[in-house]
Amino acid sequence: MPVPVYDPLDDALAAVASCGIELADGNSNHAPMVAEALCALGRPEAVMPWIARYRERTLPRPPLGERIEPRGWRAALGRRERFADWAEFFARELDAAPWRDVLDRCVGHLAPGFCAAATHGVIRVGHAVRGIAERDTPSRRKELADALAAWAATWQRLPAADDAAEGGASPRAAILDAPLVPPERRRGGNITAGLGVLDEFPEFAPIIAAIDTNGPLPPLITELSEVFARVYLANARTIPTVIAFIHGVTSQAALGNLAPHLKEPTARRLARYAWQSGCALYACYGSGPALGEHIPAVSDAEDLVERAIASGDEHAIKFTEACLGRHAQSPSPAYLAAARHAVETIGRRRSGPDQPRTSPPSIGIRAPVT
């Protein structure tokens, strides 16, 4: 894994501080996440050129509306138009207490909405936390407030049988019994819309209690991320499914980034909803066996980084960083194989004459990005 270099992160965050959470095409704004991912990949020279190109696709931050108060915050959950209000709320919280205390309290409340905006809420918080843990600066503290705001403003809860007794299975065993929505009942549109079908699919609700979350937490997080890398390999076939299952892995990587900074009960709660969210993507976009078992060997991690950056694509960059990061912590061939597959698939789509590989325009498919 490359050595992280965070020198340009504050300048990058300042450059996009006035942006909202959506792009002009309706997809999620990935700018702060990609800036941090490039720093984590040890490619600081790529950060500001990428931000400069991507900045053209962003929309301005919405104006402040009504103040969100600590006693009335639940009514504002899932209200995208209140992103600026949420950001101001979390900024006040961070001014009043150490950031890890605020993080633990807020993640505990937001965890049931792990799937918010195709998991971009929790993913953005994971990147923000890694940045502020490296160095606490005003711009990184503002980004943590904005990231929590993005999660709260897009909050979405999946159906869950919360009263079900927790099963004793491992994620690797439990995923084999996860139900798939029949193709004829699936919905088009973005991932958020696609997951809506689960409200009418009662077979899904018990999945949240299928795994044992009472054992040692680090091995559980390791297994979750590796399982969903294998789910990617077994099910990512088209650009829409590649994008969907990328989030099944990057969201588990976010869990790994957050857990060291959370109290154990909060981290366990988050892991439970991370499992549920990964299963939701599989239920709505899976097409066959859950796990990829025959994994091609990939050895050149540096080549993956170069190709991801050359593609200019936000998903390719973030996915490559997440896979390499998880691989560095607990090696598995699934991570490198998944990263190579995603980079090649997205790279092929971008290599046409009207989409040069060095620019990062939208991939042109609104479904199922956010």
HUDA-V791086 format. One record per residue. N is the residue number from 1. RES is the residue in one letter. PHI is phi in degrees with one decimal (999 if undefined). OMEGA is omega in whole degrees, 0 to 359 (999 if undefined). Layout:
N | RES | PHI | OMEGA
N | RES | PHI | OMEGA
This chain:
1 | M | 999 | 179
2 | P | -60.9 | 178
3 | V | -81.6 | 180
4 | P | -62.1 | 176
5 | V | -135.7 | 188
6 | Y | -102.7 | 184
7 | D | -52.5 | 185
8 | P | -88.5 | 188
9 | L | -63.0 | 182
10 | D | -64.5 | 177
11 | D | -64.8 | 179
12 | A | -64.9 | 179
13 | L | -64.9 | 177
14 | A | -63.7 | 183
15 | A | -68.5 | 182
16 | V | -116.0 | 184
17 | A | -64.4 | 182
18 | S | -90.5 | 184
19 | C | -92.0 | 175
20 | G | -86.3 | 184
21 | I | -94.1 | 180
22 | E | -123.9 | 175
23 | L | -93.3 | 180
24 | A | -62.6 | 180
25 | D | -89.3 | 178
26 | G | 92.6 | 179
27 | N | -79.5 | 182
28 | S | -72.0 | 175
29 | N | -76.7 | 182
30 | H | -97.2 | 192
31 | A | -55.7 | 182
32 | P | -63.8 | 181
33 | M | -68.1 | 181
34 | V | -68.1 | 178
35 | A | -57.9 | 179
36 | E | -68.5 | 180
37 | A | -62.8 | 178
38 | L | -64.3 | 175
39 | C | -63.6 | 180
40 | A | -63.5 | 178
41 | L | -79.7 | 181
42 | G | 72.6 | 180
43 | R | -121.4 | 184
44 | P | -62.3 | 182
45 | E | -67.6 | 181
46 | A | -88.9 | 190
47 | V | -66.8 | 187
48 | M | -68.9 | 174
49 | P | -60.4 | 179
50 | W | -65.7 | 179
51 | I | -60.9 | 182
52 | A | -60.4 | 179
53 | R | -71.1 | 184
54 | Y | -69.6 | 184
55 | R | -56.2 | 181
56 | E | -65.6 | 184
57 | R | -94.2 | 186
58 | T | -83.7 | 175
59 | L | -112.2 | 180
60 | P | -68.4 | 177
61 | R | -62.8 | 179
62 | P | -69.9 | 180
63 | P | -73.1 | 175
64 | L | -65.7 | 176
65 | G | -116.7 | 180
66 | E | -86.2 | 181
67 | R | -63.2 | 175
68 | I | -90.9 | 181
69 | E | -101.5 | 182
70 | P | -56.3 | 182
71 | R | -87.7 | 185
72 | G | -121.4 | 188
73 | W | -68.5 | 184
74 | R | -61.1 | 182
75 | A | -66.9 | 181
76 | A | -95.9 | 179
77 | L | -62.5 | 177
78 | G | 75.6 | 179
79 | R | -102.0 | 184
80 | R | -58.5 | 183
81 | E | -67.7 | 182
82 | R | -104.8 | 179
83 | F | -54.0 | 182
84 | A | -64.0 | 177
85 | D | -65.1 | 177
86 | W | -64.3 | 180
87 | A | -61.2 | 178
88 | E | -66.3 | 178
89 | F | -61.3 | 182
90 | F | -70.7 | 175
91 | A | -62.8 | 176
92 | R | -62.8 | 180
93 | E | -62.0 | 181
94 | L | -72.7 | 175
95 | D | -73.5 | 188
96 | A | -98.1 | 185
97 | A | -154.2 | 175
98 | P | -56.7 | 188
99 | W | -63.3 | 179
100 | R | -67.9 | 177
101 | D | -65.8 | 178
102 | V | -64.1 | 180
103 | L | -58.5 | 182
104 | D | -61.2 | 181
105 | R | -64.0 | 184
106 | C | -74.3 | 178
107 | V | -63.1 | 177
108 | G | -58.2 | 178
109 | H | -75.2 | 187
110 | L | -85.7 | 187
111 | A | -52.1 | 179
112 | P | -61.0 | 176
113 | G | -98.4 | 182
114 | F | -55.1 | 184
115 | C | -81.5 | 186
116 | A | -50.2 | 179
117 | A | 50.4 | 180
118 | A | 58.6 | 181
119 | T | 73.8 | 181
120 | H | -65.4 | 179
121 | G | -61.1 | 181
122 | V | -68.6 | 178
123 | I | -62.6 | 180
124 | R | -64.1 | 177
125 | V | -63.4 | 178
126 | G | -60.4 | 177
127 | H | -67.0 | 181
128 | A | -63.1 | 180
129 | V | -66.8 | 179
130 | R | -65.0 | 178
131 | G | -67.4 | 183
132 | I | -73.6 | 176
133 | A | -68.0 | 177
134 | E | -69.2 | 175
135 | R | -162.8 | 181
136 | D | -85.4 | 179
137 | T | -126.9 | 179
138 | P | -57.6 | 182
139 | S | -69.1 | 180
140 | R | -74.2 | 175
141 | R | -67.2 | 176
142 | K | -62.8 | 179
143 | E | -65.6 | 176
144 | L | -63.0 | 176
145 | A | -61.4 | 180
146 | D | -65.7 | 180
147 | A | -65.9 | 176
148 | L | -62.0 | 178
149 | A | -64.9 | 178
150 | A | -61.7 | 178
151 | W | -65.2 | 182
152 | A | -65.9 | 184
153 | A | -70.3 | 181
154 | T | -108.9 | 188
155 | W | -50.6 | 180
156 | Q | -145.4 | 181
157 | R | -107.8 | 176
158 | L | -87.5 | 177
159 | P | -63.9 | 184
160 | A | -144.7 | 174
161 | A | -86.7 | 186
162 | D | -65.7 | 180
163 | D | -89.6 | 180
164 | A | -72.3 | 177
165 | A | -68.0 | 182
166 | E | -67.2 | 178
167 | G | -77.5 | 182
168 | G | -107.5 | 185
169 | A | -81.9 | 170
170 | S | -81.5 | 176
171 | P | -55.9 | 181
172 | R | -63.5 | 178
173 | A | -77.8 | 186
174 | A | -68.1 | 182
175 | I | -63.9 | 180
176 | L | -66.7 | 179
177 | D | -104.3 | 181
178 | A | -66.7 | 183
179 | P | -77.8 | 176
180 | L | -109.2 | 173
181 | V | -66.8 | 178
182 | P | -57.2 | 184
183 | P | -52.4 | 183
184 | E | -70.0 | 180
185 | R | -102.5 | 182
186 | R | -76.8 | 183
187 | R | -109.7 | 173
188 | G | -81.4 | 181
189 | G | 88.8 | 184
190 | N | -81.1 | 183
191 | I | -62.8 | 180
192 | T | -56.9 | 177
193 | A | -67.2 | 181
194 | G | -60.2 | 180
195 | L | -70.6 | 180
196 | G | -61.2 | 180
197 | V | -64.3 | 182
198 | L | -66.1 | 175
199 | D | -65.0 | 181
200 | E | -110.9 | 183
201 | F | -130.4 | 188
202 | P | -62.7 | 179
203 | E | -64.2 | 184
204 | F | -81.3 | 190
205 | A | -52.9 | 182
206 | P | -72.0 | 188
207 | I | -62.7 | 183
208 | I | -61.0 | 183
209 | A | -100.4 | 187
210 | A | -76.3 | 186
211 | I | -109.5 | 177
212 | D | -90.0 | 179
213 | T | -107.7 | 185
214 | N | -93.5 | 181
215 | G | -79.8 | 178
216 | P | -55.3 | 187
217 | L | -73.0 | 181
218 | P | -56.4 | 177
219 | P | -63.5 | 178
220 | L | -64.3 | 180
221 | I | -63.6 | 177
222 | T | -59.8 | 182
223 | E | -68.8 | 178
224 | L | -58.8 | 183
225 | S | -67.2 | 180
226 | E | -70.6 | 178
227 | V | -60.6 | 184
228 | F | -77.9 | 168
229 | A | -67.3 | 177
230 | R | -70.2 | 174
231 | V | -60.5 | 175
232 | Y | -55.5 | 185
233 | L | -62.0 | 183
234 | A | -83.3 | 191
235 | N | -129.5 | 181
236 | A | -80.5 | 185
237 | R | -123.6 | 181
238 | T | -113.5 | 177
239 | I | -55.6 | 178
240 | P | -59.4 | 181
241 | T | -75.4 | 173
242 | V | -59.4 | 181
243 | I | -64.3 | 180
244 | A | -60.1 | 186
245 | F | -79.3 | 168
246 | I | -56.9 | 182
247 | H | -69.5 | 174
248 | G | -64.5 | 179
249 | V | -96.0 | 183
250 | T | -65.0 | 176
251 | S | -71.0 | 175
252 | Q | -69.6 | 174
253 | A | -63.3 | 176
254 | A | -62.6 | 175
255 | L | -56.0 | 179
256 | G | -64.0 | 178
257 | N | -71.1 | 185
258 | L | -84.4 | 190
259 | A | -53.2 | 181
260 | P | -63.1 | 184
261 | H | -106.2 | 181
262 | L | -111.9 | 170
263 | K | -67.5 | 188
264 | E | -57.0 | 179
265 | P | -59.6 | 179
266 | T | -67.4 | 180
267 | A | -63.5 | 178
268 | R | -65.7 | 178
269 | R | -61.5 | 179
270 | L | -64.8 | 179
271 | A | -62.0 | 180
272 | R | -61.6 | 180
273 | Y | -77.7 | 174
274 | A | -64.4 | 176
275 | W | -59.2 | 181
276 | Q | -59.6 | 182
277 | S | -66.4 | 176
278 | G | -60.2 | 178
279 | C | -66.7 | 178
280 | A | -63.6 | 177
281 | L | -62.8 | 178
282 | Y | -64.2 | 181
283 | A | -61.8 | 186
284 | C | -91.2 | 185
285 | Y | -128.7 | 179
286 | G | -72.2 | 183
287 | S | -133.3 | 183
288 | G | -170.8 | 180
289 | P | -54.2 | 185
290 | A | -67.2 | 192
291 | L | -112.0 | 172
292 | G | -83.5 | 183
293 | E | -104.5 | 181
294 | H | -92.2 | 190
295 | I | -108.0 | 178
296 | P | -67.8 | 181
297 | A | -78.0 | 175
298 | V | -133.9 | 185
299 | S | -120.1 | 188
300 | D | -96.2 | 180
301 | A | -65.4 | 181
302 | E | -62.8 | 177
303 | D | -64.7 | 177
304 | L | -60.6 | 180
305 | V | -62.6 | 181
306 | E | -60.3 | 183
307 | R | -70.9 | 177
308 | A | -64.1 | 179
309 | I | -66.3 | 180
310 | A | -63.3 | 179
311 | S | -66.6 | 183
312 | G | 73.6 | 187
313 | D | -84.5 | 182
314 | E | -62.0 | 181
315 | H | -70.5 | 179
316 | A | -62.8 | 181
317 | I | -67.4 | 183
318 | K | -65.9 | 181
319 | F | -68.3 | 178
320 | T | -60.8 | 179
321 | E | -63.5 | 180
322 | A | -63.6 | 181
323 | C | -65.9 | 180
324 | L | -66.7 | 179
325 | G | -65.1 | 179
326 | R | -67.9 | 179
327 | H | -63.7 | 179
328 | A | -65.8 | 181
329 | Q | -81.6 | 180
330 | S | -152.9 | 189
331 | P | -57.4 | 174
332 | S | -151.3 | 178
333 | P | -62.9 | 181
334 | A | -62.9 | 183
335 | Y | -66.2 | 183
336 | L | -68.1 | 179
337 | A | -66.4 | 179
338 | A | -65.3 | 179
339 | A | -61.1 | 180
340 | R | -62.4 | 180
341 | H | -60.1 | 182
342 | A | -65.9 | 181
343 | V | -62.3 | 180
344 | E | -67.0 | 182
345 | T | -66.4 | 179
346 | I | -69.2 | 179
347 | G | -60.9 | 178
348 | R | -64.3 | 181
349 | R | -67.2 | 184
350 | R | -86.7 | 190
351 | S | -86.7 | 178
352 | G | -69.0 | 185
353 | P | -65.4 | 181
354 | D | -94.3 | 179
355 | Q | -136.0 | 181
356 | P | -59.4 | 185
357 | R | -65.2 | 184
358 | T | -90.2 | 178
359 | S | -110.6 | 184
360 | P | -110.4 | 178
361 | P | -70.6 | 177
362 | S | -57.9 | 180
363 | I | -72.3 | 172
364 | G | 85.3 | 178
365 | I | -121.6 | 182
366 | R | -70.9 | 177
367 | A | -105.1 | 357
368 | P | -113.3 | 184
369 | V | -79.0 | 176
370 | T | -143.7 | 999
